[in-house]
Amino acid sequence: MAIFFTSDLHLGHENIVLKSRLQFSDIAEMDEYIIQQWNRKVGSQDEVYILGDFSFRAKTPVADYLSRLKGRKHLIIGNHDASWMKHMPDVEQYFESIEMMKLLKYQKKMLTLCHYPMLEWPMSRYSDAGASFLIHGHIHDCTTLDAYDVIKERLPHALNCGVDINHFEPVTFEELVANNNAWYQRTPDGAQEPDDQPMS
């Protein structure tokens, strides 16, 4: 059994393709690519922590997306999840857990899972010893936000699990660390590296 992290899939969100995910021709292509990437990596017994913004303004029922995705799914609620969750009275049947924030022990580390980046989290003052990490989403791959500079310069143990910097797929903790290191080495204009392009 593996543990994966992801966030900010924004399945069904047409405007995100028009404004920032320009590598996709339309929302259908983006949705299918994300689903394929997920199911290529995740097995039926793997645990996947979705740190918010799973879908937004989708014309496709969110239950259809969830039914197609492998693994045991856990939802950490983000700012765009309330709108689709209120239309799913049976939402709990699709998730092993639904929480606003979660603490998770992983290989002698304490992981704090939250949609939003934070300046401090449980045991964060011990993060230099590798004992504590924050895993978050929300900022996508934007390098012009104040949060980007703060995290880059001062919070090396805060890790962005958003799909935009993680090759549009759920990632292990080790992959998350590597992808974040690569992201923070990008140029200030936030230009994407070739590996982020979904087209072969």
FENMO-V91854 format. One line per field, one symbol per residue. psi: psi as a letter, one per 20 degrees, with the letter a starting at -180 (. if undefined). A space follows every 50 residues. Layout:
psi: ???
This chain:
psi: pqpqqrrlhlpjnghhhhhhmiiqhrhgggghggggggihhprhjqppoo lrlgrpkphpphhgghhiprropppopaijhhhhhijnhkhhiiqhqorh qqpppoljqopppqhqqqhqrpjhijhhjjipqpprchjckpjiqhhggg gghimijppojqhhjkkkqqqrgghggghggggijrqhikqqqhiipip.
